[in-house]
Amino acid sequence: MLEKFVIIITLLYSTVTFGYEDTKIREIIISEVLSHEGDKLVKTQKELSKYGIRNFLLIEYNKKFNKNYEIKSLTEDQAREIAEHLLTEYRLNEIKHSYSQMMIFDIFFNGGYNAGAVITQRALKRYKPLENIVVDGVLGSKTIAVINSVQDHEKFIDLITEERINYYKSLTSWELYGKGWEKRILSYRTKLKEMAMVDINNRI
């Protein structure tokens, strides 16, 4: 596992050192997030999804960009295309530190926009209790600015992990999907804390 993240760290450092485009960072983040999703068509209580792309998001994407993608035949390349759109649509590309961007994007991608913003804002309120952070489920400029002011990344990773688990435990579907969700969440905490320890100079 550590070897994989040494590779990611190397690629991210290369982006800074050699001036690669930001799209390279997005590709790495999207690849990591999608690696936790399956290529099988999944039917939940509400809708179908594939590669973590829920059908209502696919419909919205088709309308916005005049596409005709179908959830049952969705390809990995199409899923990556939609994921990249969501990352920028949610303004997560404005988060300066790549590991924070990756962590928060996984929350948004797996739990949805509102849940992602609420979980992030709750963690930020605990990290910076003196900041006037409103938990409104909207990732606006102020929330992003506070994320970008984080200095103790290990502490923030722990806080957002705790808030994410607490949020998911409040859902009625926790009993059915909880073990898988918790495994995914804790794996991100381990991996991202490794990244934070390597990034001692805040270069990513």
C-alpha positions in Angstrom: 0.0 0.0 0.0 2.8 2.4 0.9 4.5 1.8 -2.4 1.4 2.9 -4.2 1.3 6.2 -2.4 5.0 6.8 -2.8 4.2 6.6 -6.6 1.4 9.1 -6.1 3.5 11.4 -4.0 6.2 11.3 -6.7 3.7 12.2 -9.4 2.3 15.0 -7.4 5.7 16.4 -6.6 6.6 16.2 -10.3 3.6 18.4 -11.0 5.0 21.1 -8.8 8.6 20.6 -9.8 8.3 20.4 -13.5 5.1 22.5 -14.0 2.8 19.7 -15.3 -0.7 20.8 -15.9 -3.3 20.6 -13.0 -5.1 18.0 -15.1 -2.3 15.5 -14.1 -3.3 15.9 -10.4 -7.0 15.5 -11.3 -6.2 12.3 -13.2 -4.4 10.8 -10.2 -7.2 11.8 -7.8 -10.0 10.5 -10.1 -8.1 7.2 -10.6 -7.8 6.7 -6.8 -11.5 7.5 -6.2 -12.7 5.3 -9.0 -10.5 2.4 -7.8 -13.0 2.1 -4.9 -16.0 1.7 -7.2 -17.0 -1.3 -9.2 -17.7 -1.7 -12.9 -20.9 -3.6 -12.2 -24.4 -2.0 -12.4 -25.6 -1.5 -8.9 -29.2 -1.0 -7.9 -29.8 0.8 -4.6 -33.2 1.6 -3.1 -33.4 4.8 -5.1 -31.6 4.3 -8.4 -29.0 2.6 -10.6 -25.3 3.4 -10.5 -22.1 2.3 -12.2 -18.5 3.2 -11.4 -20.0 5.3 -8.6 -21.9 7.5 -11.1 -25.6 7.6 -10.1 -28.2 7.8 -12.7 -29.6 11.2 -11.9 -26.0 12.6 -12.2 -25.7 11.0 -15.6 -29.0 12.4 -16.7 -27.9 15.9 -15.6 -24.5 15.5 -17.4 -26.2 14.4 -20.6 -28.5 17.4 -20.6 -25.7 19.9 -19.9 -23.3 18.6 -22.4 -25.7 17.1 -25.0 -24.5 13.5 -24.4 -26.4 10.3 -24.7 -24.6 8.1 -22.2 -26.6 5.3 -20.6 -26.1 4.0 -17.1 -26.3 0.3 -18.1 -23.6 0.7 -20.8 -21.5 3.4 -19.1 -17.8 2.9 -19.8 -14.9 3.6 -17.5 -13.7 6.5 -19.7 -17.2 8.0 -19.6 -17.2 7.7 -15.8 -13.8 9.4 -15.6 -15.1 12.2 -17.8 -18.1 12.7 -15.6 -16.0 12.5 -12.4 -13.6 15.2 -13.7 -16.6 17.4 -14.4 -18.0 16.9 -10.9 -14.6 17.7 -9.3 -14.6 21.1 -11.0 -18.3 21.6 -10.7 -18.1 21.2 -7.0 -15.1 23.6 -6.9 -12.9 21.0 -5.3 -10.1 21.8 -7.8 -9.8 25.1 -5.8 -8.5 23.1 -2.8 -4.7 23.7 -2.8 -3.5 20.5 -1.1 -3.9 17.5 -3.3 -4.4 15.0 -0.5 -7.2 17.2 1.0 -8.7 17.5 -2.4 -8.6 13.7 -2.9 -10.1 13.0 0.5 -12.9 15.5 0.2 -13.7 14.5 -3.4 -14.2 10.9 -2.3 -16.7 12.1 0.3 -18.6 14.1 -2.4 -18.4 11.4 -5.0 -19.5 8.6 -2.6 -22.0 10.5 -0.5 -23.3 13.3 -2.7 -22.8 17.1 -2.8 -24.8 18.1 0.3 -23.4 15.3 2.5 -19.9 16.1 1.3 -20.2 19.8 2.1 -21.9 19.1 5.5 -19.2 16.6 6.6 -16.4 18.9 5.5 -17.9 21.9 7.3 -18.5 20.0 10.5 -14.8 18.9 10.5 -13.7 22.5 9.8 -15.8 23.8 12.7 -14.0 21.4 15.0 -10.6 22.2 13.5 -11.1 26.0 13.7 -13.8 26.6 16.3 -13.2 30.3 16.3 -14.1 30.6 12.6 -17.7 31.5 11.9 -18.3 28.4 9.7 -22.0 27.7 8.9 -22.9 24.1 8.2 -25.2 24.8 5.3 -24.3 22.0 2.9 -22.8 24.5 0.3 -19.1 24.4 -0.5 -18.6 28.2 -1.0 -15.6 30.4 -1.2 -15.3 30.9 2.6 -15.3 27.1 3.2 -12.7 26.6 0.6 -10.6 29.4 2.0 -10.7 27.7 5.5 -9.7 24.3 3.9 -6.8 26.0 2.2 -5.7 27.5 5.6 -5.3 24.1 7.2 -1.8 23.5 8.6 -2.1 20.4 10.7 -3.2 18.1 8.0 -3.0 14.9 10.1 -5.4 16.4 12.6 -7.8 17.6 9.9 -7.7 14.1 8.3 -8.7 12.5 11.6 -11.5 15.0 12.2 -13.0 14.7 8.8 -12.8 10.9 9.1 -14.7 10.9 12.3 -17.3 13.3 10.9 -17.7 11.1 7.8 -18.3 7.9 9.9 -20.7 9.7 12.2 -22.7 11.0 9.3 -22.9 7.6 7.6 -23.9 5.9 10.9 -26.9 8.2 11.0 -28.2 6.8 7.8 -30.7 3.9 7.7 -28.6 2.1 5.1 -25.6 2.0 7.5 -26.6 -1.5 8.7 -26.5 -2.8 5.2 -23.5 -1.0 3.7 -21.7 0.2 6.9 -18.9 -2.3 6.9 -17.9 -1.5 3.4 -18.2 2.3 3.9 -16.1 2.2 7.1 -13.4 0.1 5.4 -13.2 2.7 2.6 -13.2 5.7 4.9 -10.5 4.3 7.2 -8.3 3.2 4.3 -8.4 6.8 3.1 -7.3 8.1 6.5 -4.4 5.7 6.6 -3.3 6.6 3.0 -3.7 10.3 3.3 -1.9 10.5 6.7 1.0 8.8 5.0 0.9 11.5 2.3 0.7 14.2 4.9 3.7 12.9 6.7 5.7 12.8 3.5 4.6 16.3 2.5 6.5 18.0 5.3 6.9 21.2 3.3 3.3 21.6 2.2 4.4 21.3 -1.5 1.2 19.6 -2.6 
